[in-house]
C-alpha cells in the first residue's frame, strides 16, 4: 500500500486582519493557525484517507500541540515529529497587500524545526513509506537537506517515487544552500509541480512548451503546472491537458497550492487518469481559499466531489 511521506517545517501562522505592507506599525492579528507548507500538504493527504506521515520537530508549547492535534485528527502519522522540551515551534506572520501579494516574517531556521535530523525511529518510518513529497520551503538548513536527501535515496532504492513542489518564497530563497538543494532534488523527481514562473527555474527555455519538453527529457515522468485561480495543466510524454479553476469566493489563498499538490499526488499514486487527478486537485485548491487560515480549507473526498458535481462536471 502507498504511504506518502514529507519532511520539513511545522509552523503556526499569525495573520494581520488589515491589508498593508508588512509589520512596521502595530496591526490587529488573528491566529495561531496550524501551518507550514509540508504540514498543510500532508494534512490534505490525510483528509483524503491516504496513508501518510511527516518528519519534523516542534517545541513543547501550545503552538506545537495545536499542530499535532490537527494533524492527528486528520489522519496523519505524527510518530516522526519530535517534541523538543527546550525548543520553540516555528512561526510565520503574514500580511496581505492590496494587490493580493503577501509579506511574511518567518521564524523557521532558529525554531525547533530548524534542527530536523534523522534518528533511528525516523529512519524506520522512512522504510514504511513508498513516496516522498518535497516542498522547496523545507530545504532551509543543512540538516534538513541531508534528511530529505537520505529519504530520497532510501525510497528510490526500494522502487518508490518522489514529487517536488519548489514553492519558493523570496524570504526563504536567501537560505544558504537552497538553490543547490533545489537542483539536487529535481534530479531525483518523478512528478514536478511548479507554480507559474517556477517552471523556468530549472530550464534554459523561456517558452512554456519548450521548458516542459526540456524537463520531460530528463527522468521527470510528469509536470503539473499550477496556474492559481486559472487552474492547472498536466504534461507527460504523450498527454497535454488543462483544467480551469473553480469559481469560489476567496478569503485566504495561503495553502491552496499545497492542498492542490497533495490531492494530485494522492490520486496520481492511486493510478487515476490525469484528467481525474487534475480535476480533483483543482477542486482542492479552490476549496482551500474559501477559509481563513492555511490549513482550514483542507477537504475530504466527499467535499471535493460535491464541488465538482456542482460545477456540472462528470464524476
Rosetta blueprint (number, residue, H / E / L):
1 X L
2 X L
3 X L
4 X E
5 X E
6 X E
7 X E
8 X L
9 X L
10 X L
11 X E
12 X E
13 X E
14 X E
15 X E
16 X E
17 X L
18 X L
19 X L
20 X L
21 X L
22 X L
23 X L
24 X L
25 X L
26 X L
27 X L
28 X L
29 X E
30 X E
31 X E
32 X E
33 X E
34 X E
35 X E
36 X L
37 X H
38 X H
39 X H
40 X H
41 X H
42 X H
43 X H
44 X H
45 X H
46 X H
47 X H
48 X L
49 X L
50 X L
51 X L
52 X E
53 X E
54 X E
55 X E
56 X E
57 X E
58 X E
59 X E
60 X L
61 X L
62 X H
63 X H
64 X H
65 X H
66 X H
67 X H
68 X H
69 X H
70 X H
71 X H
72 X H
73 X H
74 X L
75 X L
76 X L
77 X E
78 X E
79 X E
80 X E
81 X E
82 X E
83 X E
84 X E
85 X L
86 X L
87 X L
88 X L
89 X L
90 X E
91 X E
92 X E
93 X E
94 X E
95 X E
96 X E
97 X L
98 X L
99 X L
100 X L
101 X L
102 X E
103 X E
104 X E
105 X E
106 X E
107 X E
108 X L
109 X L
110 X L
111 X L
112 X H
113 X H
114 X H
115 X H
116 X L
117 X L
118 X L
119 X L
120 X H
121 X H
122 X H
123 X H
124 X H
125 X H
126 X H
127 X H
128 X H
129 X L
130 X L
131 X E
132 X E
133 X E
134 X E
135 X E
136 X H
137 X H
138 X H
139 X L
140 X L
141 X L
142 X H
143 X H
144 X H
145 X H
146 X H
147 X H
148 X H
149 X H
150 X H
151 X H
152 X H
153 X H
154 X H
155 X H
156 X H
157 X H
158 X L
159 X L
160 X L
161 X E
162 X E
163 X E
164 X E
165 X E
166 X L
167 X L
168 X L
169 X L
170 X H
171 X H
172 X H
173 X H
174 X L
175 X L
176 X L
177 X L
178 X H
179 X H
180 X H
181 X H
182 X H
183 X H
184 X H
185 X H
186 X H
187 X L
188 X L
189 X L
190 X L
191 X E
192 X E
193 X L
194 X L
195 X E
196 X H
197 X H
198 X H
199 X H
200 X H
201 X L
202 X L
203 X L
204 X L
205 X L
206 X L
207 X L
208 X H
209 X H
210 X H
211 X H
212 X H
213 X H
214 X H
215 X H
216 X H
217 X L
218 X L
219 X L
220 X L
221 X L
222 X E
223 X E
224 X E
225 X E
226 X E
227 X L
228 X H
229 X H
230 X H
231 X L
232 X E
233 X E
234 X E
235 X E
236 X E
237 X L
238 X L
239 X L
240 X E
241 X E
242 X E
243 X E
244 X L
245 X L
246 X L
247 X L
248 X L
249 X L
250 X L
251 X L
252 X L
253 X L
254 X L
255 X L
256 X H
257 X H
258 X H
259 X H
260 X H
261 X H
262 X H
263 X H
264 X H
265 X H
266 X H
267 X H
268 X H
269 X H
270 X L
271 X L
272 X L
273 X L
274 X H
275 X H
276 X H
277 X H
278 X H
279 X H
280 X H
281 X H
282 X H
283 X H
284 X H
285 X H
286 X H
287 X H
288 X H
289 X L
290 X L
291 X L
292 X L
293 X L
294 X L
295 X L
296 X L
297 X L
298 X L
299 X L
300 X L
301 X H
302 X H
303 X H
304 X H
305 X H
306 X H
307 X H
308 X H
309 X H
310 X H
311 X L
312 X L
313 X L
314 X L
315 X L
